[in-house]
Amino acid sequence: MLSDKTLKLIVSILLASAIFILTAVILKPVIMSIVLGILLGYIIYPLYVLTHKKIKNENLAALLVCLTLSALIIVPILVFFNSLVTQIVNLYWVLQNFNLANILGTMFPSFLENLSQQLTATINSFIPTLLSGALTTLTNIILNSPVYLLKFFVVIFVFFFTLRDGERIVEYIQSLSPLNKETEKQFFSHFRDITYSVLVGQIVIGILQGIVAGIGYFIFGVPNAVILTLVTILVGIIPMIGPWLVWVPVDFYLFSIGETNAGIGLLIYGLFIVSWLDNLLRPIIVSRRTKINSAIIIIGIIGGMMVFGVVGLVLGPLILAYAILILELYRKTKETESIFFQPEK
């Protein structure tokens, strides 16, 4: 027979387990929204601190930052969504009538004609599938817009409380930590540096470069500028690739269709503004922060997107970096150099 004390302990464990399982079930549909709200709060927190200095009321300061961010997200979506849908449809019909065989025929010598034909057939079958998938995704977004609005509300709600109570949340998490004080201090210091390096050093700078490149597309009259801007933002986030992978072929396209002035303008704009932006901002923003091996970011982005979708662009590298940080802190009994996280000299 079990004693009363043992029985009470078993019942308590079962009840606690049931509560945590139900909590996980409840949070599952909105967990990505919660994570995004926390990450946005981390990125925008310095702006909240500046606002709080001017507006002494922390609720009002956090609310003002939340409303500003909401406007910066919602307004561009409303402005560009219609253009995005129109450009995808137009691009679909253009590519349907695009004679790729003639172009590849001029690129390949005659003895590689079979290769040219196989490549043409592959691309011709791939492009409509890709564009049809994009149209299907846009249709699903429109149909599921009420769900996305609710998730967006959760993001902003979590974002607000992350700004307002950020320091108290960190103190609470530290109070739960089983680590000793020295290890805990080291862990949270690396944790902040890693998060800052990935979110700001890689994600934010990549997004800024993509937006700046997109402005250039609009200035120089590049067709389908909205789609190209989104693609440039995506490749801008990936290390060792960057926005040049999009704007350079676009520039060649402008020259090929006889738009010489626009081609020269975009070339100068890309070289001296888009590329220069990375060289200017990254050393300033990531200076003295933990430098993460590019392989971690690339693998994290690819794996993260396969598991979490677009949100995986951010979560993938972060999760991998955190996992390696835990292993490194476990391995190190004294300060040694890590092959993964190397302080900049």
Buried (B, 14 or more C-beta within 10 A) or exposed (E): EEEEEEEEEEEEEEEEEEEEEEEEEEEEEBEBBBBBBBBBBBBBBEBBEEBBEEBEEBEEBBBBBBEEBBEEBEEEEEEBBEEBBEBBBEBBEEBEEBEBBEEBBEEBEEEBEEEBBEBBEEBBEEBEEEBEEBEEEBEEEEEEEEEEEEBBEBBBBBBBBBBBBBEEBEEEEBEEEEEEEEBBEBBBEBBBBBBBBBBBBBBBBBBBBBBBBBBBBEEBEBBBBBBBBBBBBBBBBBBEBBBBBBBBEBBEBBBEEEBEEBBBBBBEBBBEBBBEBBEEBBEEBBEEBBBBBEEBBBBBBBBBBEEBEEBBBBBBBBBBBBEBBEEBBEEEEEEEEBEBBEEEE
